[in-house]
Amino acid sequence: MIARRAAERAAAAVAEEKPREPQEEDSLPPLGGSYGGPLRHRLDALHELVGLSRTRVESEALAEAGRVLDEAAARQRLSSRHTVIALAGATGSGKSTLFNALAGVPVSETGLRRPTTSAPIALSWSEGAAGLLDRLAVPSRLRRRPLAGGAGDTELQGLVLVDLPDHDSAVTAHRDQVDRVLGLVDAVIWVVDPEKYADAALHERYLRPLAGHAEVTFVVLNQIDRLGTEAADLVLDDLRRLLDEDGVALGEHGEPGATVLAVSALTGEGVPELRELVARFVQERTAPERRIAADVDAAAARLRQAYVADGRAGLDERARDAFTDRLAVAVGAQAAGEAAERVWRRGAIRACGTPWLRLYRWYERLRAHGSTDPHLALPAEDELTARQRVEQAVRIVADEASRGLPVPWAQAVREAAARGAAGLPEALDELTVSIGDPAARPPRPAWWPAAVLAQAVMTLLQIFGALWLVAQIVGVVEPGLLPPVLVMLGGIIGGPLVEWACESAVKGPARRYGQEAERRLREATAACGRARVLDPVAAELMRYREVREQYATVVGSRPSAAARVVGGSRMGTTRLGATRTGVRGR
């Protein structure tokens, strides 16, 4: 009974301990965890940016942004508990030896034959990384697990270390594999040696283009056992100088950036420090998000020319009013208003003027023009001039709206304006016909009949006085010169006085009538120009503002972006990393 109870207690203790392991595992981020915080907003903004720009920006410029989105989605579906770090280097840099030193067992083949590593070899410290390795296209036969001190090394749990072929291999397929895997891993450890650390192929092909990925970059100077203490320090200083010239931000003074340190994979010097840095990096579990954020930064930098304007883009009220004024000049709004004013005044003079003066003016007009038709046909030259003025107005407003815009959006604005200008002259002609000629039938004020009646009375007085005088001459009426002469003089003087009074009274209404006619034509012309030109241009400018806001969200503001210096001075004067003499000031 005692033995049975002891066995039951032992079984219960084991049962209590077993669920604890999944609880610890459950506390880790789930498989395929989602991006959160600013990165999620930046990816969404990049997706919207690509969608809004497909018809405006060249597809080649958007291809890299689309690739970043695809890779971010593919990485999100895979394990977020693992950090994939690639070990890259040149031929003879001791990359495979360092790989074995980190693993604790000989996993990758080393030797004098070059190239030694012909395919990526993966070493995983925990289960669940099969999807990540499938994405990297690492064959099953080249997937390893640490045999001694690896599975039990809790600090490296979640690490997937990939040994890559030499990036300067003479075999093209090897270089292609390096380029492919470097675009998929979460971080990279560049292994350089004292002889080839300044190789132009490394700096120009990899370090300089990937300067924005400094947060997920380690640069390890290997084989320091071949150098003395002072020589190792000098080489490490020169390596930092080259990285600074490449634009790679160095992680010094607590700032985010690349980690630079010196090791000897053969003797083990500096390897524990490297393992500690890698372990701390893996346990943070932020490498995938850092890598995607750096990819988004690189895509945004390549798209900058397509979205960032030199100045403030858009149309202000001054430009809109100037465009309306040019269209009004093209359709002759001011001339139409002046003509309406003249017709109003002429009508008043005709209606209220003396018949003898009207007869004289008709004769003068007949002799001067040879025709009594006041509506003469518009010369062909004037029609061509009006069309050219409309086209010029559209070109000017398109240039003002596109000034300072990036090339794709400036071209889109000009195309929108050109499409509207295609039928604008004809639309303005139809608009002018539909409004009608304000000078054709001007309205008459209420006092015109009284003025016409007064002028008719003056004319009758002249006729009556003349007939009275003739009757006296022929003897029909008793002679008396003064009365008929006074009647005739009253008619002769009163007629011009009535005409002058009407002409003075009609100036104000005629001016207002002309201004109203000009205003109607100007407003109708402005509405037509706005609907055909300004609204499409404003729509393109609004679309640019939308993509510009999305681009600003894509760019975001990250500490790494603020700390990154391209071709500038050194980031600091204190070393970070293990050297033969430890961490010391420069």
C-alpha positions in Angstrom: 0.0 0.0 0.0 2.8 2.4 0.9 4.5 1.6 -2.5 1.3 2.1 -4.4 0.6 5.5 -2.7 4.2 6.6 -3.4 3.7 5.6 -7.1 0.4 7.5 -7.3 2.0 10.6 -5.8 4.8 10.4 -8.2 2.4 10.0 -11.1 0.4 13.0 -9.9 3.5 15.0 -9.7 4.5 14.1 -13.2 1.0 14.9 -14.4 1.2 18.4 -12.8 4.6 19.1 -14.3 3.6 18.1 -17.9 1.0 20.8 -18.4 3.5 23.4 -17.3 5.6 23.0 -20.5 2.7 23.8 -22.9 1.8 26.7 -20.7 5.3 28.1 -21.2 5.0 27.3 -24.9 1.6 29.0 -25.0 3.1 32.1 -23.5 5.2 32.5 -26.7 3.7 34.3 -29.7 1.5 32.0 -31.7 2.4 30.6 -35.1 1.8 33.1 -37.7 1.4 36.0 -35.3 0.2 39.3 -36.7 2.2 42.5 -37.1 1.1 45.2 -34.7 1.7 48.8 -34.0 3.2 51.1 -36.5 4.4 48.3 -38.8 0.8 47.1 -39.4 -0.3 50.7 -40.3 2.7 51.1 -42.6 2.0 47.8 -44.4 -1.6 48.8 -44.8 -0.6 52.2 -46.1 1.8 50.6 -48.6 -0.9 48.3 -49.8 -3.2 51.3 -50.4 -0.4 53.2 -52.0 0.2 50.5 -54.5 -3.5 50.2 -55.3 -3.9 53.9 -55.8 -0.8 54.2 -58.0 -1.1 51.4 -60.5 -2.4 53.7 -63.3 -0.1 56.5 -62.4 3.3 55.1 -61.5 5.4 52.7 -63.6 4.9 49.1 -62.7 8.6 48.6 -62.3 8.7 51.1 -59.5 5.8 49.4 -57.7 7.2 45.9 -58.2 9.6 46.1 -55.2 6.8 47.4 -53.0 4.6 44.5 -54.1 7.4 42.1 -53.3 7.8 43.5 -49.8 4.1 43.1 -49.2 4.2 39.5 -50.5 7.2 38.7 -48.3 5.6 40.3 -45.3 2.4 38.3 -45.7 4.4 35.1 -46.3 6.5 35.7 -43.1 3.4 36.5 -41.1 1.9 33.1 -41.9 4.9 31.3 -40.6 6.3 30.8 -37.1 6.9 34.0 -35.1 8.7 32.0 -32.4 11.8 31.5 -34.6 14.4 33.9 -35.8 16.2 33.0 -39.0 19.7 34.2 -39.2 21.9 33.7 -42.2 25.7 33.3 -41.9 27.2 34.9 -45.1 30.7 35.5 -46.1 33.4 35.3 -48.8 35.5 32.4 -49.8 38.0 31.5 -47.1 36.5 33.8 -44.4 36.0 30.9 -42.0 32.2 31.1 -42.2 31.6 27.4 -41.9 34.1 27.1 -39.1 32.2 29.8 -37.2 28.9 28.0 -38.0 30.2 24.9 -36.3 31.6 26.9 -33.4 28.2 28.4 -32.7 26.5 25.0 -33.1 29.0 23.3 -30.8 29.4 20.3 -33.1 30.8 20.0 -36.7 27.7 20.4 -38.8 29.0 22.3 -41.9 31.8 20.9 -43.9 35.1 22.9 -43.7 38.3 22.5 -45.7 40.8 24.0 -48.1 38.7 23.2 -51.2 36.9 26.2 -52.5 34.0 26.7 -52.4 33.4 24.3 -49.5 29.7 25.1 -48.9 27.6 24.5 -52.1 24.1 24.7 -50.6 22.4 26.3 -47.6 22.7 24.3 -44.4 20.1 25.0 -41.7 20.6 24.4 -37.9 17.5 24.7 -35.8 17.5 24.8 -32.0 13.8 24.1 -31.6 10.9 22.4 -33.4 8.4 24.2 -35.6 10.7 25.8 -38.1 9.8 23.5 -41.1 7.7 26.2 -42.8 10.5 28.7 -42.6 13.0 26.3 -44.0 10.6 25.3 -46.8 10.3 29.0 -47.6 14.1 29.2 -47.8 14.1 26.0 -50.0 16.5 24.2 -47.7 16.4 20.5 -48.5 15.5 18.1 -45.8 18.8 16.4 -46.0 20.6 19.7 -45.1 18.5 20.4 -42.0 20.3 19.7 -38.8 19.7 19.8 -35.0 22.5 20.5 -32.4 23.6 17.2 -30.9 25.6 18.4 -27.9 24.6 21.4 -25.9 22.2 22.7 -28.5 18.7 21.3 -27.6 19.3 22.1 -24.0 20.6 25.6 -24.6 17.6 27.6 -23.6 19.2 30.9 -24.6 19.2 29.8 -28.3 15.8 28.4 -28.4 14.0 29.7 -31.5 17.2 30.3 -33.5 17.4 29.0 -37.0 21.0 29.4 -38.3 21.6 29.1 -42.0 25.1 28.6 -43.5 25.1 30.1 -47.0 27.5 29.5 -49.9 30.2 32.0 -50.6 28.8 35.2 -52.0 31.9 35.6 -54.2 31.8 32.0 -55.4 32.9 31.3 -58.9 29.8 29.2 -59.4 26.9 31.5 -60.4 24.3 29.2 -58.8 25.9 29.7 -55.4 25.7 33.5 -55.7 22.1 33.3 -56.8 21.3 31.2 -53.7 22.9 33.8 -51.5 20.9 36.6 -53.0 17.7 34.7 -52.8 18.1 33.6 -49.1 19.3 37.1 -48.0 16.0 38.5 -49.2 14.1 36.1 -46.9 16.0 35.7 -43.7 15.3 37.8 -40.6 18.9 38.8 -39.9 22.4 38.2 -41.3 25.8 37.7 -39.8 28.5 38.8 -42.3 31.8 37.0 -41.7 34.9 38.8 -42.9 38.5 38.1 -42.6 41.6 40.4 -42.3 42.4 39.9 -45.9 39.1 40.5 -47.6 37.1 42.7 -45.2 37.4 45.6 -47.6 36.4 43.7 -50.7 34.5 45.9 -53.1 32.2 43.0 -54.0 31.0 42.8 -50.4 30.6 46.5 -49.8 29.1 47.5 -53.2 26.8 44.6 -53.8 25.6 43.9 -50.2 26.5 46.2 -47.4 25.9 49.4 -49.1 22.5 48.5 -50.7 21.4 46.9 -47.4 22.6 49.8 -45.2 19.0 50.3 -44.1 18.9 46.9 -42.5 21.6 47.8 -39.9 19.4 46.7 -37.0 19.3 43.1 -38.2 23.0 43.0 -39.3 26.1 41.6 -37.5 29.5 42.1 -38.9 32.1 39.7 -37.5 35.8 40.0 -38.1 37.0 36.4 -38.0 40.5 34.9 -37.8 41.9 37.6 -35.4 44.2 34.8 -34.2 46.3 35.6 -37.2 46.8 39.2 -36.0 48.3 40.8 -33.1 46.4 42.8 -30.6 47.2 46.2 -32.1 46.8 44.9 -35.7 43.3 43.5 -34.8 42.3 46.8 -33.3 43.5 48.7 -36.5 41.7 46.3 -38.8 38.5 46.6 -36.7 38.7 50.4 -36.7 39.1 50.3 -40.5 36.2 48.0 -40.8 34.0 50.4 -38.9 35.2 53.2 -41.1 34.2 51.3 -44.2 30.8 50.5 -42.8 30.3 54.1 -41.9 31.2 55.1 -45.5 28.7 52.5 -46.7 26.0 54.2 -44.7 25.6 51.4 -42.2 24.6 52.8 -38.8 26.7 51.3 -36.0 25.0 50.3 -32.8 26.9 52.5 -30.5 25.9 54.5 -27.4 22.7 52.5 -27.2 21.5 53.5 -30.6 20.1 51.0 -33.0 22.4 49.7 -35.7 24.8 47.0 -36.8 26.9 45.1 -34.3 30.6 44.8 -35.1 32.9 42.5 -33.2 36.0 40.4 -33.6 36.2 36.6 -33.1 38.4 33.6 -33.8 36.2 30.7 -34.8 39.3 28.4 -34.7 40.5 29.2 -31.2 37.0 30.2 -29.8 38.1 33.7 -28.9 35.0 36.0 -29.0 32.6 33.2 -29.8 30.9 33.2 -26.4 30.3 37.0 -26.7 28.8 36.4 -30.2 26.6 33.6 -28.9 25.4 35.9 -26.1 24.6 38.7 -28.5 22.8 36.3 -30.8 20.9 34.7 -27.9 19.7 38.1 -26.7 18.8 39.1 -30.2 16.7 35.9 -30.7 15.0 36.2 -27.3 13.7 39.6 -28.2 11.7 38.1 -31.0 11.6 41.3 -32.9 13.9 40.4 -35.8 11.1 39.6 -38.3 9.3 42.9 -37.7 12.6 44.8 -37.9 13.5 43.1 -41.2 10.1 43.9 -42.7 10.3 47.5 -41.4 13.7 47.9 -43.1 12.3 46.4 -46.3 9.4 48.9 -46.2 12.0 51.7 -45.6 13.9 50.6 -48.7 10.8 50.4 -50.8 9.7 53.8 -49.6 13.1 55.3 -50.5 12.9 53.9 -54.0 9.4 55.3 -54.4 10.3 58.8 -53.0 10.7 60.4 -56.4 7.2 59.3 -57.4 5.4 60.8 -54.4 7.4 63.7 -52.9 6.8 67.1 -54.5 9.4 69.9 -54.5 6.9 72.4 -53.2 3.2 72.9 -52.3 1.2 71.5 -55.2 -2.3 72.5 -56.1 -4.4 75.3 -57.5 -5.1 78.4 -55.4 -7.9 80.9 -55.9 -5.6 83.2 -57.9 -4.9 80.5 -60.5 -8.6 79.6 -60.7 -9.6 83.2 -61.2 -6.9 83.7 -63.8 -8.1 80.7 -65.7 -11.7 82.0 -65.6 -10.5 85.4 -66.8 -8.7 83.9 -69.7 -11.7 81.9 -70.8 -13.9 85.0 -70.4 -11.5 86.8 -72.7 -11.6 83.9 -75.2 -15.4 84.0 -75.4 -15.5 87.8 -75.4 -17.5 88.3 -72.2 -16.3 91.8 -71.7 -16.9 92.7 -75.3 -20.4 91.2 -75.1 -21.2 93.3 -72.0 -19.9 96.4 -73.7 -22.0 95.6 -76.8 -25.1 95.1 -74.7 -24.5 98.4 -73.0 -24.1 100.2 -76.4 -27.2 98.5 -77.7 -29.2 99.6 -74.7 -28.1 103.2 -75.1 -28.6 103.0 -78.9 -32.1 101.7 -78.4 -32.9 104.6 -76.0 -31.6 107.1 -78.5 -33.5 105.5 -81.3 -36.7 105.4 -79.4 -36.4 108.8 -77.8 -34.5 110.6 -80.5 -35.8 113.0 -83.1 -36.8 111.3 -86.4 -34.6 113.6 -88.4 -31.5 112.7 -86.4 -32.3 109.0 -86.7 -32.7 109.4 -90.4 -29.3 111.1 -90.7 -27.6 108.3 -88.6 -29.1 105.6 -90.7 -27.8 107.3 -93.8 -24.3 107.6 -92.3 -24.3 104.0 -91.3 -25.4 102.9 -94.7 -22.7 104.9 -96.4 -20.0 103.7 -94.0 -20.7 99.9 -94.0 -22.7 99.4 -97.1 -25.2 97.3 -95.1 -27.8 97.8 -92.4 -27.4 94.4 -90.8 -26.0 95.0 -87.3 -25.1 91.3 -86.7 -22.1 90.8 -88.9 -20.5 87.3 -89.2 -17.5 86.7 -87.0 -14.3 86.6 -89.1 -12.5 83.3 -89.3 -9.4 84.8 -87.8 -11.3 85.8 -84.7 -12.6 82.2 -84.3 -9.0 80.8 -84.6 -7.8 83.4 -82.1 -10.5 82.4 -79.6 -9.6 78.7 -79.9 -6.0 79.4 -79.4 -6.8 81.5 -76.3 -8.8 78.6 -74.8 -5.9 76.2 -75.5 -3.4 78.6 -74.0 -5.6 79.1 -70.9 -5.7 75.3 -70.4 -2.0 74.9 -70.8 -1.2 77.6 -68.3 -3.6 76.2 -65.6 -2.2 72.7 -66.2 1.4 74.0 -65.8 0.5 75.8 -62.6 -1.3 72.8 -61.2 1.5 70.4 -62.0 4.4 72.7 -60.9 6.5 70.9 -58.3 4.6 67.6 -58.6 6.5 64.3 -59.1 6.7 63.3 -62.8 4.0 60.7 -62.8 1.4 62.9 -61.1 2.4 66.0 -63.1 1.8 64.0 -66.3 -1.5 62.8 -65.0 -2.6 66.4 -64.3 -1.6 67.5 -67.8 -3.4 64.6 -69.3 -6.6 65.4 -67.4 -6.4 69.0 -68.5 -5.8 68.0 -72.1 -8.8 65.6 -72.1 -11.0 68.5 -70.9 -9.6 70.9 -73.4 -10.4 68.6 -76.3 -14.0 69.8 -76.6 -13.9 73.0 -74.5 -14.0 75.5 -77.5 -17.0 73.8 -79.0 -18.7 73.6 -75.5 -18.1 77.3 -75.0 -19.6 78.0 -78.4 -22.7 76.0 -77.6 -22.9 77.8 -74.2 -22.8 81.2 -75.9 -25.6 80.2 -78.3 -27.7 78.8 -75.5 -27.4 82.0 -73.4 -28.2 84.1 -76.4 -27.0 87.5 -77.5 -27.8 90.0 -74.8 -27.7 92.7 -77.4 -30.4 91.1 -79.5 -33.5 92.2 -77.6 -32.6 94.4 -74.7 -35.4 95.1 -72.2 -37.0 98.5 -72.1 -37.7 100.4 -68.9 -41.2 101.5 -68.0 -40.5 105.2 -68.8 -39.6 104.6 -72.4 -43.3 104.9 -73.7 -43.6 108.3 -72.0 -40.4 109.4 -73.5 -41.5 108.2 -77.0 -44.8 110.0 -76.6 -43.0 113.2 -75.5 -40.8 113.0 -78.6 -43.8 112.4 -80.8 -45.5 115.5 -79.3 -42.3 117.5 -80.1 -42.4 116.2 -83.7 -46.1 117.0 -84.1 -45.4 120.5 -82.8 -42.8 121.0 -85.4 -45.1 119.7 -88.1 -48.1 121.7 -86.8 -46.1 124.9 -86.7 -44.7 124.3 -90.2 -48.2 123.7 -91.6 -49.6 126.7 -89.8 -46.8 128.9 -91.3 -47.5 127.5 -94.8 -51.2 128.1 -94.4 -50.4 131.8 -93.6 -48.2 132.1 -96.6 -50.9 130.8 -99.0 -53.5 132.9 -97.3 -55.6 130.1 -95.9 -55.1 131.4 -92.3 -54.9 134.9 -91.1 -51.3 136.2 -91.1 -49.5 136.1 -87.7 -45.8 135.0 -87.8 -45.1 134.8 -84.1 -47.5 131.9 -83.0 -46.4 129.3 -85.6 -42.7 130.2 -85.2 -43.1 129.7 -81.4 -44.8 126.4 -81.9 -42.1 125.2 -84.3 -39.3 126.4 -82.0 -40.9 124.6 -79.1 -40.9 121.4 -81.1 -37.4 121.9 -82.5 -35.9 122.7 -79.1 -38.0 120.2 -77.1 -37.0 117.2 -79.3 -33.2 117.3 -78.6 -34.0 118.1 -75.0 -36.1 114.9 -74.7 -33.4 112.9 -76.4 -30.7 114.4 -74.2 -32.7 113.6 -71.1 -33.3 110.0 -72.2 -29.6 109.5 -73.0 -28.6 110.8 -69.6 -31.2 108.7 -67.8 -30.2 105.5 -69.7 -26.5 105.6 -68.8 -26.9 103.9 -65.4 -29.3 101.2 -66.5 -27.3 100.5 -69.6 -24.1 100.1 -67.6 -25.8 97.7 -65.2 -27.3 95.8 -68.1 -23.9 95.4 -69.7 -22.3 94.3 -66.5 -25.1 91.7 -65.9 -24.7 90.3 -69.4 -20.9 90.1 -68.8 -21.4 88.4 -65.4 -23.8 85.8 -66.8 -21.5 84.9 -69.7 -18.5 84.8 -67.4 -20.2 82.6 -64.8 -21.4 80.2 -67.5 -17.9 80.1 -69.0 -16.4 79.5 -65.5 -18.8 76.7 -64.8 -18.0 75.0 -68.2 -14.3 75.4 -67.6 -14.6 74.1 -64.0 -16.5 71.1 -65.1 -14.3 70.2 -68.0 -10.8 71.2 -66.8 -10.6 72.4 -63.2 -12.6 69.5 -61.6 -10.6 66.7 -63.4 -7.4 68.5 -62.4 -8.6 68.9 -58.8 -9.5 65.2 -58.8 -5.9 64.3 -59.8 -4.5 66.6 -57.2 -6.8 65.1 -54.6 -5.7 61.6 -55.6 -2.1 62.7 -55.3 -2.7 64.1 -51.8 -4.3 60.8 -50.8 -1.3 58.8 -52.0 1.0 61.4 -50.4 -0.6 60.8 -47.1 -0.3 57.1 -47.5 3.3 57.5 -48.5 3.9 59.6 -45.3 2.4 56.7 -43.3 4.7 54.2 -45.1 7.8 56.3 -44.4 6.8 56.6 -40.7 9.4 57.6 -38.1 11.5 54.8 -36.7 14.6 55.3 -34.4 16.7 53.4 -37.0 15.7 55.8 -39.7 16.6 58.8 -37.5 19.9 57.2 -36.6 20.9 56.1 -40.1 23.5 58.3 -41.8 24.4 57.7 -45.5 27.8 58.8 -46.4 28.1 60.9 -43.3 30.4 61.0 -40.3 30.9 58.3 -37.7 28.0 57.5 -35.4 30.1 57.6 -32.3 33.5 57.1 -30.9 32.9 54.2 -28.6 33.2 50.6 -29.7 30.5 48.0 -29.3 31.5 44.4 -29.4 34.1 42.0 -28.2 37.8 42.5 -29.2 40.9 40.9 -28.0 41.2 43.6 -25.4 37.5 43.8 -24.6 35.2 46.8 -25.0 37.2 50.0 -24.8 37.1 53.6 -26.1 38.6 54.4 -29.4 
